[in-house]
Amino acid sequence: MAVKDAETAAGLGCEAIVVSAHGGRNLDCLPAPAECIQAIADAVSGRLTVLADSGVRRGTDVLKYLALGAEAVLLGRLPLWGLAAGGEAGAEAVLRMVITEMDTAMAFLGAERVTELKASLR
């Protein structure tokens, strides 16, 4: 959640980091990952992969993290909920739902690629 920590990880030769608020339920005074990820991604660009996690409930959440600089987004509970509700077919249905939401949002925004969303934030 801090640029300094990301730079330390890059300096140690780490290949990737996850920007996450897993401690958020215990440390509710911390900022959300979405508030930190852009500065972190900018600071370590090209030196390590930045993954995002926390609070992902729909395809637009994935797009927000990608637009802010994450190179990938961990879906966490979403596919697990689908798996619990409907087995393999349920997990697949949830993943298809996320992709459909992403496609719909991209169309509404008039963007064909996530890089267009990133460029609009700069």
Contact map, one row per residue, 1 for C-alpha under 8 A:
11101100000000000011100000000000100110010000000000000000000000000000000000000000000000000000000000000000000000000000000000
11111100000000000000000000000000000100010000000000000000000000000000000000000000000000000000000000000000000000000000000000
11111110000000000000000000000000000000110010000000000000000000000000000000000000000000000000000000000000000000000000000000
01111111000000000000000000000000000000000000000000000000000000000000000000000000000000000000000000000000000000000000000000
11111111100000000000000000000000000000000000000000000000000000000000000000000000000000000000000000000000000000000000000000
11111111110000001000000000000000000000010011000000000000000000000000000000000000000000000000000000000000000000000000000000
00111111111000000000000000000000000000000011000000000000000000000000000000000000000000000000000000000000000000000000000000
00011111111100000000000000000000000000000000000000000000000000000000000000000000000000000000000000000000000000000000000000
00001111111111001000000000000000000000000000000000000000000000000000000000000000000000000000000000000000000000000000000000
00000111111111100000000000000000000000000001001100000000000000000000000000000000000000000000000000000000000000000000000000
00000011111111000000000000000000000000000000000000000000000000000000000000000000000000000000000000000000000000000000000000
00000001111111000000000000000000000000000000000000000000000000000000000000000000000000000000000000000000000000000000000000
00000000111111100000000000000000000000000000000000000000000000000000000000000000000000000000000000000000000000000000000000
00000000111111111000000000000000000000000000000100000000000000000000000000000000000000000000000000000000000000000000000000
00000000010011111000000000000000000000000000001110000000000000000000000000000000000000000000000000000000000000000000000000
00000000000001111100000000000000000000000000000111100000000000000000000000000000000000000000000000000000000000000000000000
00000100100001111110000000000000000000000000000111100000000000000000000000000000000000000000000000000000000000000000000000
00000000000000011111000000000000000000000000000001111000000000000000000000000000000000000000000000000000000000000000000000
10000000000000001111100000000000100010000000000001111000000000000000000000000000000000000000000000000000000000000000000000
10000000000000000111110000000000100000000000000000011100000000000000000000000000000000000000000000000000000000000000000000
10000000000000000011111100000001100000000000000000001100000000000000000000000000000000000000000000000000000000000000000000
00000000000000000001111110000000000000000000000000000100000000000000000000000000000000000000000000000000000000000000000000
00000000000000000000111111100000000000000000000000000000000000000000000000000000000000000000000000000000000000000000000000
00000000000000000000111111111100000000000000000000000000000000000000000000000000000000000000000000000000000000000000000000
00000000000000000000011111110000000000000000000000000000000000000000000000000000000000000000000000000000000000000000000000
00000000000000000000001111110000000000000000000000000000000000000000000000000000000000000000000000000000000000000000000000
00000000000000000000001111111100000000000000000000000000000000000000000000000000000000000000000000000000000000000000000000
00000000000000000000000111111110000000000000000000000000000000000000000000000000000000000000000000000000000000000000000000
00000000000000000000000100111110000000000000000000000000000000000000000000000000000000000000000000000000000000000000000000
00000000000000000000000100111111000000000000000000000000000000000000000000000000000000000000000000000000000000000000000000
00000000000000000000000000011111101100000000000000000000000000000000000000000000000000000000000000000000000000000000000000
00000000000000000000100000000111111100000000000000000000000000000000000000000000000000000000000000000000000000000000000000
10000000000000000011100000000011111110000000000000011100000000000000000000000000000000000000000000000000000000000000000000
00000000000000000000000000000001111111000000000000000000000000011001000000000000000000000000000000000000000000000000000000
00000000000000000000000000000011111111000000000000000000000000000000000000000000000000000000000000000000000000000000000000
11000000000000000000000000000011111111110000000000000000000000000000000000000000000000000000000000000000000000000000000000
10000000000000000010000000000000111111111000000000010000000000001001110000000000000000000000000000000000000000000000000000
00000000000000000000000000000000011111111100000000000000000000000001110000000000000000000000000000000000000000000000000000
00100000000000000000000000000000000111111110000000000000000000000000000000000000000000000000000000000000000000000000000000
11100100000000000000000000000000000111111111000000000000000000000000000000000000000000000000000000000000000000000000000000
00000000000000000000000000000000000011111111100001000000000000000001110000000000000000000000000000000000000000000000000000
00000000000000000000000000000000000001111111100000000000000000000000100000000000000000000000000000000000000000000000000000
00100110000000000000000000000000000000111111100000000000000000000000000000000000000000000000000000000000000000000000000000
00000110010000000000000000000000000000011111111100000000000000000000000000000000000000000000000000000000000000000000000000
00000000000000000000000000000000000000001111111110000000000000000000000000000000000000000000000000000000000000000000000000
00000000000000000000000000000000000000000001111110000000000000000000000000000000000000000000000000000000000000000000000000
00000000010000100000000000000000000000000001111110000000000000000000000000000000000000000000000000000000000000000000000000
00000000010001111000000000000000000000000001111111000000000000000000000000000000000000000000000000000000000000000000000000
00000000000000111000000000000000000000000000111111100000000000000000011000000000000000000000000000000000000000000000000000
00000000000000011110000000000000000000001000000111110000000000000000111100000000000000000000000000000000000000000000000000
00000000000000011110000000000000000000000000000011111000000000000000011111000000000000000000000000000000000000000000000000
00000000000000000111000000000000100010000000000001111100000000001000011111000000000000000000000000000000000000000000000000
00000000000000000111100000000000100000000000000000111111000000000000000011110000000000000000000000000000000000000000000000
00000000000000000001110000000000100000000000000000011111000000000000000001010000000000000000000000000000000000000000000000
00000000000000000000000000000000000000000000000000001111100010000000000000000000000000000000000000000000000000000000000000
00000000000000000000000000000000000000000000000000001111111011000000000001110100000000000000000000000000000000000000000000
00000000000000000000000000000000000000000000000000000011111010000000000000100100000000000000000000000000000000000000000000
00000000000000000000000000000000000000000000000000000001111111000000000000000000000000000000000001001000000000000000000000
00000000000000000000000000000000000000000000000000000001111111100000000000000000000000000000000011111100100000000000000000
00000000000000000000000000000000000000000000000000000000011111110000000000000000000000000000000000001100100000000000000000
00000000000000000000000000000000000000000000000000000011111111111000000000000000000000000000000000000000000000000000000000
00000000000000000000000000000000000000000000000000000001011111111100000010000000000000000000000000000100000000000000000000
00000000000000000000000000000000000000000000000000000000001111111110000000000000000000000000000000000100000000000100000000
00000000000000000000000000000000010000000000000000000000000111111111000000000000000000000000000000000000000000000000000000
00000000000000000000000000000000010010000000000000010000000011111111110010000000000000000000000000000000000000000000000000
00000000000000000000000000000000000000000000000000000000000001111111111110000000000000000000000000000000000000000100010000
00000000000000000000000000000000000000000000000000000000000000111111110000000000000000000000000000000000000000000110110010
00000000000000000000000000000000010011001000000000000000000000011111110000000000000000000000000000000000000000000000010010
00000000000000000000000000000000000011001100000001000000000000001111111000000000000000000000000000000000000000000000010000
00000000000000000000000000000000000011001000000011110000000000001111111110000000000000000000000000000000000000000000000000
00000000000000000000000000000000000000000000000011110000000000000100111110000000000000000000000000000000000000000000000000
00000000000000000000000000000000000000000000000001110000000000000100011111000000000000000000000000000000000000000000000000
00000000000000000000000000000000000000000000000000111000000001001100011111100000000000000000000000000000000000000000000000
00000000000000000000000000000000000000000000000000111101000000000000000111110000000000000000000000000000000000000000000000
00000000000000000000000000000000000000000000000000001001100000000000000011111110000000000000000000000000000000000000000000
00000000000000000000000000000000000000000000000000001101000000000000000001111111000000000000000000000000000000000000000000
00000000000000000000000000000000000000000000000000000000000000000000000000111111100000000000000000000000000000000000000000
00000000000000000000000000000000000000000000000000000001100000000000000000111111110000000010011000000000000000000000000000
00000000000000000000000000000000000000000000000000000000000000000000000000111111111000000111011000000000000000000000000000
00000000000000000000000000000000000000000000000000000000000000000000000000011111111100000010000000000000000000000000000000
00000000000000000000000000000000000000000000000000000000000000000000000000001111111110000110000000000000000000000000000000
00000000000000000000000000000000000000000000000000000000000000000000000000000111111111111111110000000000000000000000000000
00000000000000000000000000000000000000000000000000000000000000000000000000000011111111111110000000000000000000000000000000
00000000000000000000000000000000000000000000000000000000000000000000000000000001111111100100000000000000000000000000000000
00000000000000000000000000000000000000000000000000000000000000000000000000000000111111100100000000000000000000000000000000
00000000000000000000000000000000000000000000000000000000000000000000000000000000011111111110000000000000000000000000000000
00000000000000000000000000000000000000000000000000000000000000000000000000000000011111111110000000000000000000000000000000
00000000000000000000000000000000000000000000000000000000000000000000000000000000011001111111000000000000000000000000000000
00000000000000000000000000000000000000000000000000000000000000000000000000000000011001111111100000000000000000000000000000
00000000000000000000000000000000000000000000000000000000000000000000000000000010111111111111110000000000000000000000000000
00000000000000000000000000000000000000000000000000000000000000000000000000000111111001111111111000000000000000000000000000
00000000000000000000000000000000000000000000000000000000000000000000000000000010010000011111111100000000000000000000000000
00000000000000000000000000000000000000000000000000000000000000000000000000000000010000001111111110000000000000000000000000
00000000000000000000000000000000000000000000000000000000000000000000000000000110010000000111111111000000000000000000000000
00000000000000000000000000000000000000000000000000000000000000000000000000000110000000000011111111100000000000000000000000
00000000000000000000000000000000000000000000000000000000000000000000000000000000000000000001111111110000000000000000000000
00000000000000000000000000000000000000000000000000000000001000000000000000000000000000000000111111111000000000000000000000
00000000000000000000000000000000000000000000000000000000011000000000000000000000000000000000011111111100000000000000000000
00000000000000000000000000000000000000000000000000000000001000000000000000000000000000000000001111111110000000000000000000
00000000000000000000000000000000000000000000000000000000001000000000000000000000000000000000000111111111000000000000000000
00000000000000000000000000000000000000000000000000000000011100000000000000000000000000000000000011111111100000000000000000
00000000000000000000000000000000000000000000000000000000001101100000000000000000000000000000000001111111110000000000000000
00000000000000000000000000000000000000000000000000000000000000000000000000000000000000000000000000111111111000000000000000
00000000000000000000000000000000000000000000000000000000000000000000000000000000000000000000000000011111111100000000000000
00000000000000000000000000000000000000000000000000000000001100000000000000000000000000000000000000001111111110000000000000
00000000000000000000000000000000000000000000000000000000000000000000000000000000000000000000000000000111111111111000000000
00000000000000000000000000000000000000000000000000000000000000000000000000000000000000000000000000000011111111110000000000
00000000000000000000000000000000000000000000000000000000000000000000000000000000000000000000000000000001111111100000000000
00000000000000000000000000000000000000000000000000000000000000000000000000000000000000000000000000000000111111100000000000
00000000000000000000000000000000000000000000000000000000000000000000000000000000000000000000000000000000011111110000000000
00000000000000000000000000000000000000000000000000000000000000000000000000000000000000000000000000000000011111111101100000
00000000000000000000000000000000000000000000000000000000000000000000000000000000000000000000000000000000011001111101000000
00000000000000000000000000000000000000000000000000000000000000000000000000000000000000000000000000000000010000111111100000
00000000000000000000000000000000000000000000000000000000000000100110000000000000000000000000000000000000000000111111110000
00000000000000000000000000000000000000000000000000000000000000000010000000000000000000000000000000000000000000001111111000
00000000000000000000000000000000000000000000000000000000000000000000000000000000000000000000000000000000000000111111111100
00000000000000000000000000000000000000000000000000000000000000000010000000000000000000000000000000000000000000101111111110
00000000000000000000000000000000000000000000000000000000000000000111100000000000000000000000000000000000000000000111111111
00000000000000000000000000000000000000000000000000000000000000000000000000000000000000000000000000000000000000000011111111
00000000000000000000000000000000000000000000000000000000000000000000000000000000000000000000000000000000000000000001111111
00000000000000000000000000000000000000000000000000000000000000000011000000000000000000000000000000000000000000000000111111
00000000000000000000000000000000000000000000000000000000000000000000000000000000000000000000000000000000000000000000011111
